[in-house]
Amino acid sequence: MIRDSLFNEPVLWKGRPKVIDVPATYRSASIVCAVTSAIGTASAIVVATALHARPTQLLLFSAWMATLAVAARALPRWWRSELEYTLTAHHIVTQRGRMRRSIERRSISYARIHWSPKHPGVGDLELVRAVPTGALRRRLSITLPGIIAPDRVWAILRGVTPSAPAGDGHRLLAQRLDDGERVLWSGHPDGGWRRWLPRGIRGVISVAMGLMFFVTGAGTAAQSVRILRLVVRAGVHPESLTFMSLVAALALTIVLLTAAGVATLYATVVRPARLDRETRYLITDLRVLIQRGDEELHLDRTRIIDVIDAPGPGGVRDVFLVLDGPRARAVAASGAFGEPPGLGLQPVLHAVTDVESVRQALLLA
């Protein structure tokens, strides 16, 4: 049997990314940088043709933005294309050249699977280790992007035989359970109309920023009309390169501000509410499972050492599953809940109406 060169352990599985996708953050950054580069180039043309000045700084800025746009697209693909994954008897290792990251299989608290919406059966497997909250909170996870059937790989990591429907992210989690696994409780968030409200101070600030982008875009549009009229009165022909470059720069600026406002409001209000409606909770005799759109959370029940519920708006309650891990044991609200909010699905059942049913399901063997 092949053995790992570092840990000298038997290799149970090896893999590489099947599909190399650019993360959404990098795609958005690439688009913003490309539009900014186009605005700078159009502004440089206006400066050179109308003011007869050297637009050196504008051109350098545009070139820099264009470089960043290309880099935001190319670098993630280049980095991920050389990744290799190795599952040994006690570790899971990601390697790129001489760089290695590893995590002990026994220290993994839960897994998140992010299915690719464009490539059926392919997704990212994120392995998370529970860490203390408070001053010691930190992110501790390892991700295997772009692998085939990530739920099958997770089953191998757990030491169980993958079920026959595994590898199909379009199926409900209830249809991809382990052989002999039974569902004890199922539910979904009961947020009602409150799911459309921004969550926390961060959400309110994001909504305010989105509205500010809209107001700034509307103000820029109004000023653009006045500027174009003044330019025409000054003798610039509407069909000249100067006038068309000025129109392009102003139009792209307005589009960028409006798109930023739409994206901010969608990410803060619309997307969370839509995903909230798609969220499903499952408690089986072996695991706690959460499915939300293309994202899933898989948590072994043996990792749960306590259940804490907190009141939420509208009479519902949030159920926090306190986890146990190396140097992360917790029996109170200051214990190991996992990662900070905003990094994906958490081991929390939001907006639950019947907490006692959840507790009873978790108490059943």
C-alpha positions as CSV (number, residue, x, y, z in Angstrom):
1,M,0.0,0.0,0.0
2,I,1.2,3.5,-0.8
3,R,2.3,5.5,2.2
4,D,2.4,9.2,2.7
5,S,6.0,10.7,2.6
6,L,5.5,13.0,5.7
7,F,3.3,11.0,8.1
8,N,4.3,7.5,6.9
9,E,0.7,6.5,7.0
10,P,-1.3,4.4,4.4
11,V,-2.9,6.5,1.7
12,L,-6.6,5.8,1.5
13,W,-7.5,8.3,-1.3
14,K,-5.8,10.8,-3.5
15,G,-7.4,13.4,-5.7
16,R,-7.1,16.7,-7.6
17,P,-9.5,19.5,-8.5
18,K,-11.8,18.3,-11.3
19,V,-13.2,21.8,-12.0
20,I,-11.3,25.0,-11.3
21,D,-13.8,27.8,-10.6
22,V,-12.8,31.3,-9.6
23,P,-14.5,32.3,-6.3
24,A,-17.2,34.9,-6.5
25,T,-15.2,37.5,-4.5
26,Y,-12.4,37.3,-7.1
27,R,-14.8,37.5,-10.0
28,S,-16.5,40.6,-8.6
29,A,-13.1,42.2,-7.9
30,S,-12.1,41.5,-11.5
31,I,-15.2,43.1,-12.9
32,V,-14.8,46.2,-10.7
33,C,-11.1,46.6,-11.7
34,A,-11.9,46.1,-15.4
35,V,-14.7,48.8,-15.3
36,T,-12.4,51.1,-13.4
37,S,-9.7,50.7,-15.9
38,A,-12.1,51.5,-18.7
39,I,-13.2,54.6,-16.9
40,G,-9.6,55.7,-16.4
41,T,-8.8,55.1,-20.1
42,A,-11.8,57.1,-21.3
43,S,-10.9,59.9,-18.9
44,A,-7.3,59.9,-20.3
45,I,-8.6,60.3,-23.8
46,V,-10.7,63.3,-22.7
47,V,-7.7,64.9,-21.0
48,A,-5.4,64.3,-24.0
49,T,-7.9,65.6,-26.7
50,A,-9.7,68.3,-24.9
51,L,-7.1,69.8,-22.5
52,H,-4.0,68.8,-24.6
53,A,-2.3,67.5,-21.5
54,R,-0.4,64.3,-20.9
55,P,-2.6,61.8,-19.2
56,T,0.3,59.7,-17.9
57,Q,-1.0,59.2,-14.4
58,L,-4.5,58.2,-15.6
59,L,-3.0,55.7,-18.1
60,L,-0.8,54.2,-15.4
61,F,-3.8,53.9,-13.1
62,S,-5.8,52.2,-15.9
63,A,-3.0,49.8,-16.6
64,W,-2.7,48.9,-12.9
65,M,-6.5,48.3,-12.7
66,A,-6.4,46.2,-15.8
67,T,-3.5,44.1,-14.4
68,L,-5.5,43.6,-11.2
69,A,-8.5,42.5,-13.2
70,V,-6.5,39.9,-15.0
71,A,-4.8,38.8,-11.9
72,A,-8.0,38.4,-9.9
73,R,-9.2,35.9,-12.6
74,A,-5.9,34.1,-13.4
75,L,-4.2,33.7,-10.1
76,P,-6.9,31.6,-8.3
77,R,-7.1,29.3,-11.4
78,W,-3.3,29.0,-11.5
79,W,-3.1,28.3,-7.7
80,R,-5.8,25.7,-7.6
81,S,-4.7,23.9,-10.8
82,E,-1.7,22.5,-9.0
83,L,-3.4,21.3,-5.8
84,E,-3.3,17.7,-4.7
85,Y,-5.3,16.1,-1.9
86,T,-4.3,13.0,0.1
87,L,-6.3,11.1,2.7
88,T,-4.3,9.0,5.0
89,A,-5.2,6.8,8.0
90,H,-5.2,9.8,10.4
91,H,-4.8,13.0,8.3
92,I,-6.2,14.9,5.4
93,V,-3.5,16.8,3.4
94,T,-3.6,19.4,0.7
95,Q,-0.4,20.0,-1.1
96,R,0.9,22.4,-3.8
97,G,4.5,21.8,-4.7
98,R,6.4,21.9,-1.4
99,M,3.6,23.7,0.5
100,R,1.5,21.4,2.6
101,R,-1.5,21.9,4.9
102,S,-3.0,19.1,7.0
103,I,-5.6,18.4,9.7
104,E,-6.1,15.4,11.8
105,R,-9.2,13.4,10.9
106,R,-10.2,13.0,14.6
107,S,-10.1,16.8,15.1
108,I,-12.6,17.6,12.4
109,S,-15.8,18.9,14.0
110,Y,-18.0,19.2,10.9
111,A,-17.9,19.6,7.1
112,R,-19.4,22.1,4.8
113,I,-20.0,21.2,1.1
114,H,-20.4,23.9,-1.5
115,W,-21.9,22.3,-4.6
116,S,-21.0,23.9,-8.0
117,P,-24.1,25.3,-9.6
118,K,-22.6,24.9,-13.1
119,H,-21.0,21.5,-12.7
120,P,-23.3,18.7,-11.4
121,G,-21.6,16.4,-8.9
122,V,-18.7,18.7,-8.3
123,G,-18.1,20.9,-5.3
124,D,-15.8,22.1,-2.5
125,L,-15.4,20.2,0.7
126,E,-14.5,22.4,3.7
127,L,-13.4,20.7,6.9
128,V,-13.8,22.8,10.0
129,R,-12.4,22.3,13.4
130,A,-14.2,23.7,16.4
131,V,-12.3,26.4,18.3
132,P,-13.1,28.4,21.4
133,T,-15.1,31.6,21.1
134,G,-14.2,34.9,22.6
135,A,-10.5,36.1,22.6
136,L,-9.3,32.7,21.4
137,R,-11.6,32.5,18.5
138,R,-9.9,31.9,15.2
139,R,-10.6,30.3,11.8
140,L,-9.3,26.8,11.6
141,S,-10.3,24.9,8.4
142,I,-9.0,23.2,5.3
143,T,-10.8,23.2,1.9
144,L,-10.6,20.8,-1.0
145,P,-12.0,22.8,-3.9
146,G,-13.4,21.4,-7.1
147,I,-13.5,17.6,-6.3
148,I,-16.0,15.1,-7.6
149,A,-18.7,13.9,-5.2
150,P,-17.4,15.7,-2.1
151,D,-20.1,14.0,0.0
152,R,-18.5,10.6,-0.9
153,V,-15.1,11.9,0.1
154,W,-16.6,13.1,3.4
155,A,-18.1,9.6,3.9
156,I,-14.6,8.1,3.5
157,L,-13.2,10.6,6.0
158,R,-15.9,9.5,8.5
159,G,-15.1,5.9,7.9
160,V,-18.4,4.8,6.5
161,T,-19.5,3.4,3.1
162,P,-20.9,6.1,0.8
163,S,-24.6,5.6,0.0
164,A,-25.6,4.9,-3.6
165,P,-27.2,8.4,-4.3
166,A,-24.1,10.2,-3.0
167,G,-22.5,12.6,-5.4
168,D,-25.7,14.2,-6.6
169,G,-26.0,17.6,-5.1
170,H,-29.4,18.2,-6.6
171,R,-30.9,15.6,-4.4
172,L,-32.3,16.5,-1.0
173,L,-30.1,15.5,2.0
174,A,-32.9,13.1,3.2
175,Q,-32.3,11.1,0.0
176,R,-28.5,10.9,0.5
177,L,-28.3,9.5,4.0
178,D,-26.0,6.7,5.1
179,D,-27.3,3.1,4.9
180,G,-29.6,2.5,7.8
181,E,-29.6,6.1,9.0
182,R,-33.0,7.3,10.2
183,V,-34.5,10.8,10.4
184,L,-35.7,11.7,13.9
185,W,-36.7,15.4,13.3
186,S,-36.9,17.7,10.3
187,G,-37.7,21.4,10.1
188,H,-37.0,24.7,8.5
189,P,-36.6,28.4,9.7
190,D,-39.8,30.1,10.6
191,G,-38.7,33.6,9.9
192,G,-41.8,35.0,8.2
193,W,-41.6,38.5,6.9
194,R,-38.8,39.3,9.3
195,R,-36.4,37.3,7.1
196,W,-36.4,40.4,4.8
197,L,-35.1,42.7,7.5
198,P,-31.3,43.3,7.7
199,R,-29.6,41.3,10.5
200,G,-27.6,43.1,13.1
201,I,-25.7,46.3,12.9
202,R,-23.5,45.0,10.1
203,G,-26.6,44.4,8.0
204,V,-28.0,47.8,8.7
205,I,-24.7,49.4,7.7
206,S,-24.6,47.4,4.5
207,V,-28.2,48.5,3.5
208,A,-27.2,52.1,4.2
209,M,-24.1,51.7,2.0
210,G,-26.3,50.2,-0.8
211,L,-28.7,53.1,-0.6
212,M,-25.7,55.5,-0.6
213,F,-24.5,53.9,-3.8
214,F,-27.9,54.5,-5.4
215,V,-28.1,58.1,-4.3
216,T,-24.5,58.8,-5.5
217,G,-25.3,57.1,-8.9
218,A,-28.5,59.2,-9.3
219,G,-26.6,62.4,-8.4
220,T,-23.8,61.5,-10.9
221,A,-26.4,60.9,-13.6
222,A,-28.0,64.3,-13.0
223,Q,-24.6,66.0,-13.0
224,S,-23.6,64.1,-16.1
225,V,-26.5,65.7,-18.1
226,R,-25.4,69.2,-17.0
227,I,-21.7,68.5,-17.8
228,L,-22.5,67.2,-21.3
229,R,-24.6,70.2,-22.1
230,L,-21.8,72.5,-21.0
231,V,-19.3,70.6,-23.1
232,V,-21.5,70.9,-26.2
233,R,-21.9,74.6,-25.6
234,A,-18.2,75.0,-25.3
235,G,-17.8,73.7,-28.8
236,V,-17.1,70.0,-28.5
237,H,-18.9,68.2,-31.3
238,P,-21.2,65.4,-30.1
239,E,-19.7,62.9,-32.6
240,S,-16.1,63.7,-31.6
241,L,-13.8,61.3,-29.8
242,T,-13.6,63.6,-26.9
243,F,-17.4,63.7,-26.4
244,M,-17.9,60.0,-26.8
245,S,-15.1,59.2,-24.4
246,L,-16.6,61.6,-21.8
247,V,-20.0,59.9,-22.3
248,A,-18.4,56.5,-21.9
249,A,-16.6,57.5,-18.7
250,L,-19.7,59.0,-17.1
251,A,-21.9,56.1,-18.2
252,L,-19.6,53.5,-16.8
253,T,-19.3,55.4,-13.5
254,I,-23.1,55.5,-13.2
255,V,-23.3,51.7,-14.1
256,L,-20.6,50.9,-11.5
257,L,-22.3,52.8,-8.7
258,T,-25.8,51.4,-9.5
259,A,-24.4,47.8,-9.8
260,A,-22.6,48.3,-6.4
261,G,-25.9,49.4,-4.9
262,V,-27.8,46.5,-6.4
263,A,-25.2,43.9,-5.3
264,T,-25.0,45.3,-1.8
265,L,-28.8,45.2,-1.2
266,Y,-29.1,41.8,-2.8
267,A,-26.3,40.3,-0.7
268,T,-27.7,41.9,2.5
269,V,-31.5,41.5,2.1
270,V,-32.6,39.4,-0.9
271,R,-30.1,36.6,-0.9
272,P,-30.3,35.8,2.9
273,A,-34.1,35.8,2.7
274,R,-34.2,33.6,-0.4
275,L,-31.7,31.2,1.2
276,D,-33.6,31.2,4.5
277,R,-36.7,29.9,2.6
278,E,-34.6,27.1,1.1
279,T,-33.0,26.0,4.4
280,R,-33.9,22.6,5.8
281,Y,-32.8,21.0,9.0
282,L,-32.5,17.3,9.6
283,I,-31.6,15.4,12.8
284,T,-30.9,11.7,12.3
285,D,-29.8,9.0,14.7
286,L,-26.2,9.7,13.6
287,R,-25.9,13.3,12.4
288,V,-27.3,16.9,12.3
289,L,-27.6,18.1,8.7
290,I,-28.4,21.5,7.3
291,Q,-29.1,22.2,3.6
292,R,-29.3,25.7,2.3
293,G,-29.3,26.1,-1.5
294,D,-26.0,24.7,-2.9
295,E,-24.5,24.6,0.6
296,E,-24.6,21.8,3.2
297,L,-23.4,21.3,6.7
298,H,-22.7,17.7,8.0
299,L,-22.2,17.4,11.8
300,D,-21.7,14.1,13.7
301,R,-23.9,13.9,16.8
302,T,-20.9,12.7,18.9
303,R,-19.4,16.2,18.6
304,I,-22.4,17.9,20.3
305,I,-22.0,18.2,24.1
306,D,-24.6,20.8,24.8
307,V,-27.6,22.6,23.3
308,I,-28.3,26.3,24.1
309,D,-31.3,28.1,22.8
310,A,-31.6,31.9,22.6
311,P,-34.8,34.0,21.9
312,G,-35.3,35.4,18.5
313,P,-37.7,37.9,17.0
314,G,-41.4,36.9,16.6
315,G,-41.3,34.2,19.4
316,V,-39.0,31.9,17.6
317,R,-35.7,30.7,19.1
318,D,-32.2,30.0,17.7
319,V,-30.7,26.7,18.8
320,F,-26.9,26.7,19.2
321,L,-25.1,23.3,19.1
322,V,-22.1,23.5,21.3
323,L,-19.3,21.4,19.9
324,D,-16.4,19.5,21.4
325,G,-13.0,19.5,19.9
326,P,-9.3,19.5,20.9
327,R,-8.8,22.3,23.4
328,A,-12.3,23.6,22.6
329,R,-14.6,21.8,25.1
330,A,-17.5,24.0,26.2
331,V,-20.4,23.7,28.5
332,A,-21.7,27.3,28.4
333,A,-22.3,30.1,26.0
334,S,-18.6,31.0,25.9
335,G,-17.7,27.6,24.4
336,A,-16.9,26.3,21.0
337,F,-19.6,27.2,18.5
338,G,-17.3,27.1,15.5
339,E,-16.5,30.1,13.3
340,P,-17.6,33.7,13.3
341,P,-20.9,34.5,11.4
342,G,-20.6,35.3,7.7
343,L,-18.2,32.5,6.7
344,G,-20.9,30.0,5.7
345,L,-23.4,27.6,7.4
346,Q,-22.9,27.4,11.2
347,P,-24.0,24.6,13.6
348,V,-27.0,26.7,14.5
349,L,-30.7,26.0,13.9
350,H,-32.2,29.5,13.3
351,A,-35.8,30.5,13.9
352,V,-37.0,27.2,15.4
353,T,-40.5,27.1,16.9
354,D,-40.4,23.8,18.8
355,V,-37.1,23.7,20.7
356,E,-38.2,20.8,22.9
357,S,-38.6,18.6,19.8
358,V,-35.1,19.4,18.8
359,R,-33.8,18.5,22.3
360,Q,-35.7,15.3,22.4
361,A,-34.4,14.3,19.0
362,L,-30.8,15.0,20.1
363,L,-31.3,13.0,23.3
364,L,-32.5,9.9,21.4
365,A,-29.8,7.3,20.8
